[in-house]
Amino acid sequence: MSLKIKRNMEKPSSRLVSAIARFHWFVAIFIFMHCSVGAHGSNQVPAMFVFGDSLVDVGNNNFLNSLAKANYFPYGIDYYQGATGRFCNGRTIVDFLGDLLGVPSLPAYADPNTFGRRILSGGDRFSLNQQVLNFENTLNDLRNQMDSRTLGTYLAKSIVFMVLGSNDYLNNYLLPSMYSSSYTYTPQQYADLLLNHYARQLVALYSLGLRKFMLTGVGPLGCIPNQLATGVHAPGRCVDYVNQIVGPYNTGLRSLVQQLNQNHPGAIFAYGNTYGTFADMLNNPSAYGFSVWDHGCCGIGRNQGQITCLPLAVPCGDRNRYIFWDAFHPTQAANRILAQRAFSGPPSDCYPINLQQMALL
């Protein structure tokens, strides 16, 4: 049986070039999770701070001026609270990681009832740079709750989980009819541009006292229903050229992790191999309990990926057998696997350590 997805990736570039032109492609949402010590009996870390996009959103889209919504049925069909704004049939990867780390479920930070909502004030999408500035603002709230020494320990023991990059490709580089980036930059140059900006913001977060970082790579975007729906792939395969495009970003991010660990003693940066975990599920779906890898559970058109899940749509019956929930996002079943691999996986999943090992430091 031929592989649906190639495992080989381009070798990382030895350079991180400076920004060549304006940078406006990070469109992630910042989600803040404040965990009270002792909230869960198995509490392993005081808090988890999540910077990410819709893959980890727990409902911020409900309160933002955005066309991207997930606050309607059948989203949340398998979640105990129903449709909360999670882009999934149930729980996201950070929901599962919260359980594994012993911290409470994340609140929607854009919700006016969530403590410290100033982090998301003033707009409907935030660049990574703005997210870092907003995080600086929220430190004032924490300073009102604890003295500087306690706050320093709190931040140093907390975990930062970052899920960035997918939107920079799906909503920019892979849309040549709307954006010129794919004409202006080669895949390597584009990855270098993204990573150069990423590195600066990581150093800024380090300077604020955060010390434990898990940086997840971009998954095989050529395998999501949205890209399969283009019909440019060979039967039984993913869109290989799309996966090749994101290759330099992932190998560059792993290289960046090595550089950051060398240059920032007292901190730990780890690379989460999202691409590799997804490759395993896609190449060996039955080993993980899946039978459908190339269609969304809820969607319209070719591969149920041309139009994503609409209100009151009828989703697939056995959602545990599907890897993808809609045109872009994994199912709860796939998220559970991704979380477990990030938490306790070997160095091929998380380099140089996993989240469980990181929590013990």
C-alpha positions in Angstrom: 0.0 0.0 0.0 1.5 3.4 -1.0 1.8 6.0 1.6 -0.9 8.7 1.6 1.7 11.2 2.9 5.4 11.4 2.5 7.5 11.4 5.7 10.6 13.1 4.3 10.9 16.8 4.9 13.3 19.4 3.5 16.5 19.9 5.4 16.3 23.0 7.6 17.9 26.2 6.4 21.0 27.4 8.3 19.7 30.9 8.4 16.7 32.8 9.8 16.5 35.8 7.5 15.4 39.2 8.7 11.9 40.4 7.7 12.0 41.1 4.0 8.8 43.0 3.8 5.7 43.8 5.9 4.6 40.9 8.1 0.9 40.5 8.7 0.1 36.8 8.3 -0.1 35.7 11.9 -3.8 35.8 12.6 -4.0 33.6 15.6 -6.2 34.1 18.6 -4.7 34.3 22.1 -6.3 32.2 24.7 -5.3 32.7 28.3 -5.9 30.1 31.0 -5.5 31.0 34.6 -5.4 28.0 36.9 -5.8 28.2 40.7 -3.3 26.1 42.5 -5.0 23.0 43.8 -7.9 23.3 41.5 -7.3 19.7 40.4 -5.9 16.9 42.6 -3.3 16.0 40.0 -2.3 19.6 39.3 1.2 19.5 37.8 1.7 23.1 36.7 0.2 26.4 38.0 -1.1 27.5 34.6 -1.0 26.9 30.9 -0.8 29.8 28.5 -2.0 28.9 25.0 -1.2 31.0 21.9 -3.0 29.6 18.9 -5.7 29.6 16.2 -9.0 27.8 15.7 -7.4 24.4 16.4 -7.3 25.4 20.1 -10.1 28.0 20.3 -12.5 27.3 23.1 -15.0 29.9 22.2 -13.3 33.3 21.6 -14.9 33.4 18.1 -18.3 33.8 19.8 -17.3 37.3 21.0 -15.2 38.5 18.0 -16.2 40.2 14.8 -15.4 37.2 12.6 -17.1 35.1 10.0 -15.4 32.0 11.4 -17.9 30.6 14.0 -18.5 27.3 15.7 -21.2 28.2 18.2 -24.0 26.3 16.5 -25.0 22.6 16.1 -23.6 20.2 15.0 -20.3 21.7 16.5 -20.1 20.4 20.0 -22.4 17.5 19.3 -20.2 15.3 21.5 -19.2 18.0 24.1 -21.0 18.0 27.4 -21.8 21.7 27.0 -22.9 21.5 23.4 -21.7 24.1 20.9 -19.3 26.4 22.8 -17.3 27.8 19.9 -14.9 24.9 19.7 -14.2 24.0 16.1 -14.7 20.3 16.8 -17.4 17.8 17.5 -16.1 17.6 21.1 -12.9 18.4 22.9 -9.8 20.1 21.5 -6.2 19.1 22.1 -5.8 21.7 24.9 -8.9 20.3 26.6 -7.2 16.9 26.8 -3.9 18.5 27.8 -5.6 20.3 30.6 -6.8 16.9 32.0 -3.3 15.4 31.6 -1.6 18.3 33.3 -4.3 18.6 36.0 -5.5 22.1 35.2 -9.1 23.3 34.7 -10.8 23.7 31.3 -9.9 26.8 29.5 -12.3 29.7 29.5 -13.0 31.7 26.4 -10.8 34.7 27.0 -12.8 37.0 24.8 -15.9 36.4 27.0 -16.6 39.6 29.0 -17.1 37.4 32.0 -13.6 35.9 31.8 -11.0 37.5 34.2 -8.5 39.7 32.4 -10.5 40.2 29.2 -8.4 43.2 28.3 -6.0 40.7 26.6 -8.5 40.5 23.8 -9.7 44.1 23.7 -9.7 46.2 20.6 -10.2 44.0 17.6 -11.3 40.7 16.0 -7.9 39.2 15.0 -4.5 39.7 16.6 -1.0 39.4 15.2 1.5 37.4 17.3 3.2 40.7 18.1 -0.1 42.1 19.5 -0.7 38.9 21.5 2.7 39.4 23.2 1.8 43.0 24.0 -1.5 41.9 25.4 0.1 39.3 27.5 2.4 42.0 29.0 -0.8 43.9 29.9 -2.3 40.9 31.7 0.8 40.6 33.9 -0.5 43.7 35.7 -3.6 41.6 36.8 -1.3 38.9 38.1 0.9 41.4 40.0 -2.2 42.4 41.9 -2.6 38.8 43.1 0.9 37.9 44.1 4.2 39.5 45.0 7.1 39.6 42.5 8.9 36.6 43.8 5.7 34.4 43.7 4.8 35.7 40.3 8.3 34.9 39.0 8.0 31.3 40.2 4.4 31.1 38.8 5.5 32.1 35.4 8.6 30.0 35.3 6.6 26.8 36.3 3.8 27.5 33.9 3.7 25.9 30.4 3.3 27.9 27.2 1.6 25.9 24.4 1.8 27.5 21.0 -0.1 26.3 17.9 0.8 28.7 15.1 1.5 28.6 11.4 -1.4 26.9 9.7 -3.3 30.1 8.9 -0.2 31.7 7.4 -0.4 29.0 4.7 -4.1 28.3 4.4 -5.2 31.9 4.5 -2.3 33.4 2.7 0.4 31.5 0.9 -2.0 28.9 -0.6 -4.3 31.6 -1.9 -2.4 33.0 -4.8 -5.5 34.6 -6.3 -5.8 36.8 -3.2 -2.2 37.2 -1.9 1.1 37.7 -3.6 3.3 35.9 -1.0 3.7 32.7 -3.0 5.0 34.8 -6.0 7.2 36.9 -3.8 8.8 34.2 -1.6 9.9 30.6 -2.2 8.6 28.2 0.4 12.0 28.4 2.2 12.0 32.2 2.2 8.5 32.3 3.5 9.2 29.9 6.3 12.3 31.9 7.2 10.2 35.0 7.3 7.6 33.5 9.6 10.2 31.9 11.9 12.3 35.1 12.2 9.2 36.9 13.5 8.3 33.9 15.7 11.7 33.9 17.3 11.6 37.5 18.2 8.3 37.1 20.0 9.5 34.0 21.8 12.4 35.9 23.2 10.0 38.6 24.3 7.9 36.1 26.2 11.1 34.7 27.7 12.0 38.2 28.9 8.7 38.4 30.7 9.5 35.4 32.8 8.1 32.4 31.0 10.4 29.4 30.8 8.6 26.4 29.5 7.6 26.4 25.8 6.0 23.7 23.6 6.1 24.9 20.0 4.0 22.7 17.7 4.7 22.4 14.0 2.2 22.6 11.2 0.4 19.4 10.3 0.2 17.9 6.8 -2.1 20.6 5.3 -2.2 18.8 2.0 -4.3 16.1 3.7 -7.1 18.1 5.2 -10.5 17.9 3.4 -10.2 21.6 2.3 -7.1 20.8 0.3 -8.3 17.4 -0.9 -11.4 19.1 -2.3 -9.3 20.9 -4.8 -9.0 17.6 -6.7 -5.4 18.1 -7.7 -4.1 15.0 -5.8 -3.6 11.5 -7.1 -6.2 8.9 -5.9 -5.6 7.7 -2.4 -3.0 10.4 -1.7 -2.7 13.8 -0.2 -1.8 17.0 -2.1 1.9 16.4 -2.0 3.0 19.8 -3.1 1.2 21.5 -0.2 2.9 19.2 2.3 6.2 20.0 0.6 5.5 23.7 1.0 5.1 23.5 4.8 8.2 21.3 5.2 10.7 24.1 5.5 8.6 25.7 8.3 8.6 22.5 10.4 12.3 21.7 10.0 13.1 25.3 10.6 11.0 25.4 13.8 12.8 22.3 15.1 16.2 24.0 14.3 14.9 27.1 16.1 14.1 25.1 19.2 17.8 23.9 19.3 19.0 27.5 19.0 16.7 28.8 21.7 17.8 26.1 24.1 21.5 26.9 23.5 21.0 30.6 24.0 18.6 30.7 26.9 19.8 28.7 29.9 17.2 28.1 32.5 14.5 27.7 29.9 13.3 24.8 27.9 11.9 24.9 24.4 10.4 21.8 22.8 9.2 21.0 19.3 5.9 19.2 18.9 6.0 17.1 15.7 2.3 17.5 14.7 3.2 16.5 11.1 4.7 13.2 12.2 1.7 12.3 14.5 -0.8 13.1 11.7 1.3 11.1 9.2 1.0 8.1 11.5 -2.7 8.4 11.7 -3.1 9.0 8.0 -0.8 6.2 6.9 -2.1 3.7 9.5 -5.7 4.8 10.3 -6.9 1.4 11.4 -4.2 1.2 14.0 -5.8 4.2 15.7 -9.4 3.1 15.2 -10.1 5.2 12.2 -11.6 4.1 8.9 -12.1 7.5 7.1 -9.0 9.7 6.6 -9.9 11.7 3.5 -13.4 13.2 4.2 -14.7 15.5 6.8 -17.4 14.3 9.1 -19.4 17.4 8.6 -19.1 19.4 5.4 -20.4 19.9 1.8 -18.9 19.0 -1.6 -16.0 16.9 -2.6 -14.4 15.2 0.4 -16.9 17.1 2.5 -14.3 19.9 2.4 -15.5 22.4 -0.2 -17.8 24.1 2.3 -17.2 23.6 6.0 -19.8 22.4 8.5 -22.9 24.6 8.3 -25.7 25.2 10.9 -28.0 22.2 11.4 -26.0 20.1 9.0 -26.2 16.3 9.5 -22.7 15.0 10.5 -21.4 11.5 10.1 -22.8 8.9 12.4 -19.7 7.3 13.9 -17.5 10.3 14.5 -14.8 8.2 16.3 -14.0 6.6 12.9 -13.1 10.0 11.3 -9.8 11.8 11.6 -11.3 15.1 10.4 -14.4 16.8 11.8 -14.9 19.5 9.2 -12.9 20.9 6.3 -10.0 22.1 8.5 -10.1 20.6 12.0 -9.6 17.2 13.5 -12.2 15.2 15.4 -12.2 14.8 19.2 -10.9 11.3 18.6 -7.9 12.6 16.7 -7.3 15.4 19.2 -7.1 12.8 22.0 -4.2 11.1 20.2 -2.5 14.4 19.4 -2.7 15.4 23.1 -1.4 12.1 24.4 1.6 12.1 22.0 2.4 15.7 23.0 2.2 14.8 26.7 4.1 11.5 26.8 5.4 10.8 23.3 9.0 9.8 22.5 11.6 12.3 21.1 10.3 11.7 17.6 7.0 13.2 18.7 8.4 15.9 21.1 12.0 17.1 20.9 14.0 17.2 23.2 11.3 16.4 25.8 7.6 16.0 26.0 5.1 17.9 28.1 5.0 15.4 31.0 8.8 15.7 31.4 8.6 19.5 31.0 6.0 19.8 33.8 8.4 18.0 36.2 11.2 20.5 35.6 
